Amino acid sequence: MDPDQIAEWLARSRRTVALTGAGISTESGIPDFRGPNGVWTRDPKAEARADLRHYVSDPGVRRAAWRTRLDHPGRTARPNAGHLALAELEALGRLALLITQNIDGLHLAAGSSPERTVEIHGTMRDYVCLDCGARGPMSDALARVRAGEEDPACLECGGILKSATISFGQSLVAADLQRAEEAAARSDLFLAIGTSLMVYPVAWLPERALSNGARLVIINAQPTPMDDRAHAVLRGQIGQVLPDMVARVRARLAAPTG
């Protein structure tokens, strides 16, 4: 597909929605999950350890999780050119909503507005109590771990703390999912960027967009189950593909009309 054609679609779109997955953050040094060198590809047991049932029932799993959080690459990662390009696309008035499966907070750090961003799988930047719902900065909980608490309990009720992310076995926040589904259903252009489109219910969002007559553009290093239904599929580094595309959109919007 000619990149100029996709840029033309973006420039003319009034309701573009983007869905991003782990693939957009790999260029910031955060490994993905299901890619050839993904976290779960190299260690299949790691996926099982991400299940809430194991986290709640096994203190050893919680202690291991807190140690992992201390050194998670997302804590020092910075937005890359792909994140910045999507923030610019929003600034150009060509992105109605950004839905991200990522928990790293890099879209917000890149300048995407909270009002137009849905972190559908939560955020690693906060902790939450599974018992009373108390919430706060993850840095506070990690400071307690560094001070010697292997499994810090909630200071409000003594309950179990975890990162404010959605684990296997947890439901998505209903309001976030509804907002994402409604935006996809209203979209006229849907961008699926760096996502395997294998995690449901989020993987249904491109289907919702297509059913409304939207165009679907997939940008991903690996094949996805939706490739044969997409209007365009682009391979390559997201940090190169997206900035080039947004530059083409910017040029079209700046060109004199009439």
C-alpha positions, 0 to 999 in steps of 0.5 A: 500500500502506498504510504501517501494513500494512507496519509490521504485517508488520515488527512480526510478522516474525522474519526480516526481511532488508534489501538496500540500494543506492546510493539510500539514500546519495544523501540523504547527498550520494553520487550513485548510478550508474544513476539519471537523474543517476547517475555512469554515466548522465552518463558511460557511460565511467566504468562501463568504467573500473570494470573490474578489467582496465583498472585492472590493465593501465593505470597511467593508469587507476590514477592517475585512480582515486587522484585520484578517491578523494581527492575521493570524496564518501563520504569526508565523507558522514554517515549520513542518516535512512534509515541511522539508521532501519535501525540502529533497526530492528535495535535493535528486534530486527526486522532479522536481516541487513542486506546492502548493495551500498554501499561507503561504510560509512554503515550501520556509521557509523549504528550497524548492527552489523558482526555483522548487516551484510554489505558485499557489494561491499566497502568504500572505507574500506580498501585491499587489495593485489591481489598479496599481500592486504595490507590497511589503512586507506584514509587511509594510502594517500591520505596517500601520494597527497597526498605525491606518489605518483600510484599507490602500490604495496604496501609489503609486496610492491610489488604493485598497491593498490586500494580494498577494493571489488569491481570489475567482473571481481572475484568477490564474497567467497564467504562473504559471498555465501553468508551473504546467500543463506542469510539471504534463503532463510530470511527471512519479509520482504525489504526492497529499499531504494534498489537497482535490482535490476540487479546480479547475483548480488545481484539474485537475493536477492529471488528467493530470499526469494520462493521461500521464501514471504517477502513482498517490499517494494521502496522505490526512486525508480525502477521495478525489474524486481521491482516486479510481483512485490513485495507492496508498492512504495513511492516517495518519499525513503528518508530520510522513508519508512523513519523513518516506517515504523520509528516505526510499528513502534516504536509497535506493539511498545510497545503493551500486549498482551492 
